[in-house]
């Protein structure tokens, strides 16, 4: 399911217009992104938790040439599924 399909489904289920649902969805995604940028977590009970995972710098190698290289430290967004979502998928 892509964003457009999600918006259409939510509009059908709620009776709201697609434009209204799109504004709400964009607002929610923006709020999640801003919270993660500040280093926070977003917990949606039963659904899951969005958080930032920090990876340390490490030594690696170039897969094409085999030359050693340094992989820089970075932060990545992560999602951990909640109990209810895991149960739904099983």
Beta strands, then each sheet from edge to edge (+ up, - down):
strand 1: 42-44
strand 2: 48-55
strand 3: 58-61
strand 4: 68-71
strand 5: 74-81
sheet 1: 1+ 2- 5+
sheet 2: 3+ 4-
end
